[in-house]
Amino acid sequence: MITVYVLVNKYQKIYIGQTNDVVRRLNEHNRNHTISTSGKGLWKIAHSEEYEDRSTAMRREKALKSSRGRAWIRSIILKGSASVG
């Protein structure tokens, strides 16, 4: 299974990615092993979705990174209207 995940930090910054091990990947983000999230505080998972294959997960990741996808994340997830998970 491949997980598409949305991370949020205390400054309400968003990071979107995909991995086959979300716990390991979150630890990498929080230990500053990822340049794009390094030095931006602790991250927590705000949303995640699982997919059977990487190509489907990559399409969803791309959709979430679009302006419409980011607007959905901000309006639904960050405002607490959707389940956090």
C-alpha positions as CSV (number, residue, x, y, z in Angstrom):
1,M,0.0,0.0,0.0
2,I,1.1,3.5,-0.8
3,T,0.0,6.4,1.5
4,V,-0.6,9.9,0.3
5,Y,-0.2,12.2,3.3
6,V,-0.7,15.8,4.2
7,L,1.5,17.2,7.0
8,V,0.8,20.4,8.8
9,N,3.1,22.3,11.2
10,K,2.3,24.9,14.0
11,Y,2.5,27.7,11.4
12,Q,-0.2,26.0,9.3
13,K,2.3,25.2,6.6
14,I,1.4,22.2,4.4
15,Y,3.5,19.5,3.0
16,I,2.1,16.8,0.7
17,G,3.8,13.6,-0.2
18,Q,3.5,9.8,-0.7
19,T,5.3,6.8,0.8
20,N,5.1,3.1,1.5
21,D,5.9,3.8,5.3
22,V,4.2,6.9,6.6
23,V,5.5,6.5,10.2
24,R,9.1,6.3,9.0
25,R,8.5,9.2,6.6
26,L,7.0,11.4,9.3
27,N,10.0,10.7,11.5
28,E,12.3,11.7,8.6
29,H,10.5,15.0,8.3
30,N,10.6,15.7,12.0
31,R,14.3,14.8,12.2
32,N,15.1,17.3,9.5
33,H,16.1,14.6,7.0
34,T,14.0,16.3,4.3
35,I,15.2,19.6,2.8
36,S,11.7,20.9,2.1
37,T,10.5,20.5,5.7
38,S,13.8,21.0,7.5
39,G,13.9,23.7,10.1
40,K,10.1,24.4,10.0
41,G,9.2,22.8,13.3
42,L,7.4,19.6,14.1
43,W,5.0,18.2,11.6
44,K,1.9,16.1,12.2
45,I,-0.3,14.1,9.8
46,A,-3.4,16.1,9.1
47,H,-4.8,13.7,6.4
48,S,-3.8,10.4,4.8
49,E,-5.2,8.2,2.0
50,E,-4.1,4.7,1.0
51,Y,-3.7,3.4,-2.5
52,E,-3.0,0.0,-4.0
53,D,-0.3,1.2,-6.4
54,R,2.2,4.0,-6.7
55,S,0.8,5.4,-10.0
56,T,-2.6,6.0,-8.5
57,A,-1.0,7.5,-5.4
58,M,1.1,9.8,-7.5
59,R,-1.9,11.1,-9.4
60,R,-3.7,11.9,-6.1
61,E,-0.6,13.6,-4.7
62,K,-0.4,15.7,-7.9
63,A,-4.1,16.6,-7.5
64,L,-3.6,17.6,-3.9
65,K,-0.7,19.8,-4.8
66,S,-2.8,21.7,-7.4
67,S,-4.4,25.0,-6.4
68,R,-7.8,23.3,-6.1
69,G,-6.3,20.5,-4.0
70,R,-4.5,23.0,-1.6
71,A,-7.7,25.0,-1.3
72,W,-9.6,21.8,-0.3
73,I,-6.9,21.0,2.3
74,R,-7.1,24.5,3.7
75,S,-10.9,24.7,3.8
76,I,-11.7,21.2,5.0
77,I,-8.8,19.7,6.9
78,L,-7.2,22.7,8.6
79,K,-10.5,24.0,9.7
80,G,-11.3,20.7,11.3
81,S,-14.3,19.8,9.2
82,A,-12.8,16.5,8.0
83,S,-11.4,13.6,10.0
84,V,-7.8,14.0,10.7
85,G,-5.9,10.9,10.1
